[in-house]
Amino acid sequence: MKVLKILLKYVAFFILFLIIAIIITSVSYYQVSKRKFIRLLNEYQAYEQTDNNSLPDFKYASSDHKLLDSLRIKYDLDSVAEKGSEINQIINVMRWAHYKVPHSTFDAINPGKRNALNIIDVTSRENKGVNCRMVATVLNEAYLSLGFKSRMITCTPYADDYKENHSLVMVFSDSLQKWLYMDPTWEAYFMDVDSTILSPNEIRKKLGKKEPILVSDNINYNGKKQMTKSMYKMYMSKNMFRFYCSESSEPGYETKEGIKTFIHLYPKNYHPEKLSMTDTRYKVYIDKYTSNDQYFWNKP
């Protein structure tokens, strides 16, 4: 019995040591990763206002588009937005999309046609979630149906062999005269110290320069608090290195027939061989690359 007690004591000490080691390793990895992501954003702050004559103008579907009109009426999105300030309406619609369409990390279903009506219908019928791209698609089309100009953008890390990126929506605010970052997967957005919501390009600059930046209070994953504000900030520090979006913001763009064009924004000196290049390897997709941030973030 005495030997057993001694053995149990050593086992308990070992487990405690293991837990402490895991915590220290995790904190160390978190801090190292955070510094790496911030360093990359800081090193690649510059863009180049090159000639963009070969780049298409961004297009936005009108709210009277058949699919958008049906979406707005079916889900009474005018009531979802409610009367009030433009900013409150934008946040209300983002929250509606967040709770309307669940996100799934590991077993996301493929909805087939990538338009908001179909995505909502499939997730409801299957009682399963979709990836962040589909959640953002729903929010983007909800904004368009209400007359907002918006684009789904995909935020991607520095690494070529990245394992994960993140899609969200930028919506143009007439009152602030800039794009606003809205993440329906996490019910999240960023603000400056005066609580003014930031645009994706403002967020990228502030993260790189280590300027103060705030995360919205209600950040959650499918209604559960699975990520702290600090963790979310680090997660997006990883993903805010480069961006891409479709040339046309319209319902079901990614699964419509014909060729689809995507515009990629790279910082200066990141894969300069791709800049001003048009990639047609995938036949139904055309990828265009630019370092002209003024073009990419241009007002609608």
Residue pairs with C-beta under 8 A, 6 or more apart in sequence:
30 234
33 234
33 238
34 234
34 237
37 157
37 207
37 234
37 237
37 238
37 241
38 207
38 208
38 210
38 237
40 158
40 241
41 204
41 207
41 208
41 237
41 240
41 241
42 208
42 209
42 210
44 158
44 208
44 241
44 267
44 268
44 269
44 270
45 205
45 208
45 209
45 267
46 267
46 268
46 269
47 265
47 267
47 268
47 291
47 292
47 293
47 294
48 268
48 275
48 291
48 292
49 292
49 293
49 294
50 275
50 276
50 290
50 291
50 292
52 290
52 292
52 295
54 276
54 278
54 288
55 263
55 288
55 290
55 292
55 295
56 247
56 261
56 263
56 288
57 247
58 151
58 245
58 247
58 248
58 249
58 263
58 298
58 300
59 247
59 248
59 249
59 250
60 144
60 149
60 150
60 151
60 248
60 249
60 250
60 300
61 68
61 144
61 248
61 249
61 250
61 251
62 68
63 69
63 72
63 144
63 145
63 146
63 147
65 144
65 145
65 250
65 251
67 115
67 116
67 117
67 141
67 251
67 252
68 141
68 144
68 145
68 251
69 145
70 117
71 77
71 116
71 117
71 141
71 142
71 145
71 251
72 78
72 142
72 145
72 146
74 117
75 96
75 100
75 120
75 142
77 93
77 96
77 142
77 145
77 146
78 146
80 92
80 93
80 96
80 142
81 89
81 92
81 93
81 146
82 88
82 89
82 92
85 175
86 173
86 174
86 175
87 173
87 175
87 176
87 180
87 197
89 146
90 143
90 148
90 171
90 173
90 180
90 182
91 182
91 189
93 139
93 142
93 143
93 146
94 139
94 169
94 182
94 183
94 184
94 187
94 189
95 187
95 218
96 142
97 135
97 138
97 139
97 142
97 184
98 135
98 184
98 185
98 186
98 187
99 223
100 120
100 138
101 119
101 120
101 123
101 129
101 130
101 134
101 135
101 138
101 184
102 123
102 128
102 129
102 130
102 222
103 129
103 130
103 131
103 132
103 135
103 185
103 221
103 222
104 128
104 129
104 130
104 131
107 128
107 129
108 128
108 129
108 130
108 131
108 134
109 122
109 123
109 126
109 128
109 129
109 130
111 118
111 119
111 122
111 123
111 130
111 134
112 118
112 122
112 255
113 252
113 255
114 134
114 137
114 252
114 253
114 254
114 255
115 137
115 141
115 251
115 252
115 255
116 137
116 138
116 140
116 141
116 142
116 251
118 252
119 130
119 134
119 137
119 138
120 138
122 130
123 129
123 130
129 222
131 167
132 166
132 167
132 168
132 185
133 152
133 154
133 167
135 167
135 184
135 185
136 152
136 167
136 168
136 169
136 184
136 185
137 152
137 254
138 184
139 150
139 152
139 169
139 182
139 184
140 150
140 151
140 152
140 169
140 249
141 251
143 149
143 150
143 169
143 171
144 150
144 249
144 250
144 251
148 171
148 172
149 171
149 172
149 249
149 300
150 169
150 170
150 171
150 172
150 249
151 169
151 170
151 245
151 246
151 249
152 167
152 168
152 169
152 245
152 246
152 249
153 167
153 168
153 169
153 170
153 200
153 243
153 244
153 245
154 165
154 166
154 167
154 243
154 244
154 245
155 165
155 166
155 167
155 168
155 200
155 236
155 239
155 240
155 241
155 242
155 243
156 162
156 165
156 239
156 241
156 242
156 243
156 244
157 164
157 165
157 238
157 239
157 241
157 242
158 241
158 242
158 270
165 239
166 183
166 185
166 235
166 236
166 239
168 181
168 182
168 183
168 184
168 185
169 182
169 183
169 184
170 179
170 180
170 181
170 182
170 199
170 200
171 179
171 180
171 182
172 178
172 179
172 180
172 299
172 300
173 179
173 180
173 197
176 196
176 197
177 299
178 199
178 202
178 299
179 199
179 200
179 201
179 297
180 189
180 197
180 198
180 199
181 189
181 190
181 197
181 198
181 199
181 200
181 203
182 189
183 189
185 221
186 219
186 220
186 221
186 227
186 232
187 216
187 218
187 219
187 220
188 215
188 216
188 218
188 219
188 232
189 197
189 198
189 215
189 216
190 197
190 198
190 203
190 213
190 214
190 215
190 216
190 236
191 197
191 198
191 213
191 214
191 215
191 216
192 198
192 202
192 206
192 212
192 213
192 214
193 212
193 214
195 214
198 206
198 213
199 297
200 240
200 243
200 297
201 293
201 297
203 213
203 236
203 240
204 240
205 211
206 212
206 213
207 213
207 233
207 236
207 237
207 240
213 233
214 229
215 229
215 232
215 233
219 225
219 227
219 229
219 232
220 226
221 227
227 235
241 267
241 270
242 264
242 265
242 266
242 267
242 270
243 264
243 265
243 296
244 262
244 263
244 264
244 265
244 287
245 262
245 263
246 253
246 254
246 260
246 261
246 262
246 263
247 261
247 262
247 263
248 261
253 260
254 260
258 284
259 283
259 284
259 285
259 286
260 284
260 285
260 286
261 285
261 286
261 287
261 288
262 285
262 286
262 287
262 288
263 288
263 290
263 296
264 274
264 287
264 288
264 289
264 290
265 290
265 291
265 292
265 293
265 296
266 274
266 275
266 289
266 290
266 291
267 291
268 291
270 291
271 289
274 289
275 289
275 290
275 291
276 289
276 290
277 288
277 289
278 286
278 287
278 288
279 286
279 287
279 288
279 289
280 286
280 287
290 296
